[in-house]
Amino acid sequence: MAFVVTDNCIACKYTDCVSVCPADAFHEGPNFLAINPVDCIDCDLCVPECPANAIFQEDELPAGQEQFKELNAELSEMWPKITEVIKPLPNADSVNGTPNKIDQLIVE
């Protein structure tokens, strides 16, 4: 099983989780991170590092977040790996915790 980045990462993009990932499973998009389910080794190190509480085990996704399992798989194939911490997006702290941000996801 793999971990999945969910809705609350959108428009925040904190990268604290990236620094602890021994599998380099994170991929960076314009305003979201995705975990490659093939690379993820299910170590659980990223979960406590996420200030947005946006990472969950795929079989423990909160209700309404199920679409992010497939979305992480798709986006991780499109986006480059990220292995170093970078600054979060400028408004991250103000949008952290805002529900239903899927319409703000930028897929390029």
TATALIN-V742118 format. One record per residue. RES is the residue in one letter. SS is DSSP state (helix for helix, strand for strand, loop for the rest). Layout:
RES/SS
RES/SS
This chain:
M/loop
A/loop
F/strand
V/strand
V/strand
T/loop
D/helix
N/helix
C/helix
I/loop
A/loop
C/loop
K/loop
Y/loop
T/loop
D/helix
C/helix
V/helix
S/helix
V/helix
C/loop
P/loop
A/loop
D/loop
A/loop
F/strand
H/strand
E/strand
G/loop
P/loop
N/loop
F/loop
L/strand
A/strand
I/strand
N/loop
P/loop
V/loop
D/loop
C/loop
I/loop
D/loop
C/loop
D/loop
L/loop
C/loop
V/helix
P/helix
E/helix
C/loop
P/loop
A/loop
N/loop
A/loop
I/strand
F/strand
Q/strand
E/helix
D/helix
E/helix
L/loop
P/loop
A/loop
G/loop
Q/loop
E/loop
Q/helix
F/helix
K/helix
E/helix
L/helix
N/helix
A/helix
E/helix
L/helix
S/helix
E/helix
M/helix
W/loop
P/strand
K/strand
I/loop
T/loop
E/loop
V/loop
I/loop
K/loop
P/loop
L/loop
P/loop
N/loop
A/helix
D/helix
S/helix
V/helix
N/loop
G/loop
T/loop
P/loop
N/loop
K/loop
I/helix
D/helix
Q/helix
L/loop
I/loop
V/loop
E/loop
